[in-house]
Amino acid sequence: MREFLEDLMQRGLAQGNLLGLLNVLIGRRIARADGSTISAGLTWRETAGWLKKLRWDKDAVVELGLDPAQLPIRDRERYWYSAIGQAHVDSPQAVEAGDKLAAALRAAGYVVK
């Protein structure tokens, strides 16, 4: 998962599409083009943990319509967990954003189902 997320960051594939990223990480299966599984779907807590570990830009929550100052600033994992909880990752808008990201990932050599 670390390698996958670092690749996304490096290529800028998820930039401007945090909702799509959350939808893909939590609700979908991610694999490499050779079929090897990267993830079968993460829990909210696991997703928050990865975003914390990789020091994902915490200001990205503005894309979700959230105010970073209203989230738990001192605990980065709780920060991301709270943001995920308020993002409505199962909404039609999230599914659409996830489909958009999945198409970009397909071009980068990943398969998202």
Secondary structure, DSSP 4 states (H G I P E B T S, - for coil): -HHHHHHHHHHTTTTT-HHHHHHHHHHS-EEETTS-EEES---HHHHHHHHHHTT--GGGGGGGT--GGGS-SS-HHHHHHHHHHHH-TTSHHHHHHHHHHHHHHHHTTEEE-
